């Protein structure tokens, strides 16, 4: 039982050696990971801004389409009010 407890999974050993072979200190690796995270966040923000700009034209088109029926209702209401006062 104790012999099995001391054995390390070969896959785990290979992954650990890949990171140790790079020769970079832990501080350098942490800084690189931090830079990758910040760049990923910036890329996400750029994608969100691009999507909002892509949606601006259809939103304006829908807003204009909504204003036309509202104007017709206002004209109809004005006609009804003016005919009842006559």
C-alpha positions in Angstrom: 0.0 0.0 0.0 2.8 2.4 0.8 4.6 1.7 -2.5 1.5 3.0 -4.4 1.3 6.2 -2.2 4.8 7.3 -3.3 4.2 6.9 -7.0 3.4 10.0 -8.9 1.2 10.0 -12.0 3.5 10.3 -15.1 1.2 12.8 -16.7 1.5 15.1 -13.7 5.3 14.7 -13.7 5.4 15.7 -17.4 3.3 18.8 -17.0 5.4 19.9 -14.1 8.6 19.4 -16.0 7.3 21.6 -18.9 6.9 24.5 -16.6 10.2 23.9 -14.8 12.2 23.5 -18.1 11.4 27.1 -19.2 13.9 28.5 -16.7 11.7 31.4 -15.9 11.2 32.4 -12.3 7.8 32.3 -10.7 7.6 36.1 -10.7 8.2 36.2 -14.4 5.6 33.5 -15.0 3.0 35.3 -12.8 3.7 38.6 -14.6 3.2 36.9 -17.9 -0.1 35.3 -16.7 -1.2 38.7 -15.4 -0.5 40.3 -18.8 -2.4 37.6 -20.6 -5.4 38.2 -18.3 -5.3 41.9 -18.8 -5.1 41.5 -22.6 -8.0 39.1 -22.6 -10.1 41.6 -20.6 -9.2 44.4 -23.1 -10.1 42.1 -26.0 -13.5 41.4 -24.4 -14.1 45.1 -23.9 -13.3 45.8 -27.5 -15.7 43.1 -28.6 -18.5 44.5 -26.5 -18.0 48.0 -27.8 -17.9 46.7 -31.4 -21.2 44.9 -30.8 -22.8 48.0 -29.3 -21.8 50.0 -32.4 -23.1 47.3 -34.6 -26.5 47.5 -32.9 -26.7 51.3 -33.0 -28.0 51.5 -36.6 -30.8 48.9 -36.2 -31.8 50.5 -32.9 -32.1 54.0 -34.6 -34.1 52.4 -37.4 -36.5 50.8 -34.9 -36.8 54.1 -33.0 -37.7 56.0 -36.2 -40.3 53.3 -37.1 -41.8 53.6 -33.6 -42.1 57.4 -33.9 -44.2 57.2 -37.1 -47.2 55.5 -35.5 -47.0 57.8 -32.5 -47.2 60.8 -34.8 -50.2 59.3 -36.5 -51.9 58.8 -33.2 -51.2 62.4 -32.2 -52.7 63.7 -35.4 -55.7 61.5 -35.0 -56.2 62.7 -31.4 -55.9 66.3 -32.5 -58.5 65.8 -35.1 -60.9 64.2 -32.7 -60.4 66.9 -30.1 -60.8 69.7 -32.7 -64.1 68.1 -34.1 -65.6 67.7 -30.6 -65.0 71.4 -29.8 -66.7 72.6 -33.0 
